[in-house]
Amino acid sequence: FRSESAGHIDGNYAALFKNGEILDIAEYDTTLPIRFYNQGFYIAAVDDKFGQLIDGYHYNTHRFTAHSDAMADYINAVEDKDIVIGAVISDGSQNLTQNAKNALNTIGSIGAVNLEFQDSFAFIGRKGASPGSIPEQHKSKGTGRAAVEDSISAVNLNGKLVSQIIEGAKKWETLSISGEIPSTGNGLSIILLGVNNTGRWDTLYKNIPLNSEFDLSGINPVIHRRLKLSAEFSDDDGIDTPSITQWNIKYKPASDLYTNYKHIS
């Protein structure tokens, strides 16, 4: 994440980024004249677990105390540990209320305490963070832009695991997979694939069960000489996850060719 802020004479600019792309920020009050859109705070909330944008708004704290108090309400409603990214454009100080400053304090920000006319101010806070512990930068009017960056390790809700290729069978025997699906919000789909004589991978079996032996004797090793397993994982909340602890395929190996000089003419 990155937050950039420029006061009125330092560029009159603000933007919030995730992975290099600008976050979509809506207007808190769409009835205002367009000229009021380039003053105040840009604020966005991001889910701490998945790194997804929850929402974001522009509040004109330069002109309206009501916007400052609305921004305070917005920050106060953010859930514990979620990320709050913010930047001032032009000026955000003239009608910044104590309520708004107190709310910023709850995400670890202290820079707003000394915010003055047309200062640049950028921050990346976290709900519940200790004051002064977050990345933030405050620059006085005429001293340039403010910018900060931070990152989180987001939880993936989906994943895929593919085995190495298994080959050399005279006869395919059984497949066994050990694992766990801890809750109904989890998903685990296991597929067995085999490459045919044309070089294409065929899906041989789907939805293979866990913790049991699965019969593979119906697979012709002449047609499908090479096999591999593919598992797709899914989770609804990032708290628990399906798992595979081991998988293996049993087979009778093909005989090795043996020669010696007495049998070659």
Summary of the structure (lengths in Angstrom):
residues: 265
radius of gyration: 29.6
end to end distance: 73.1
largest distance: 100.7
contacts: 803
relative contact order: 0.14
helix: 13%
strand: 41%
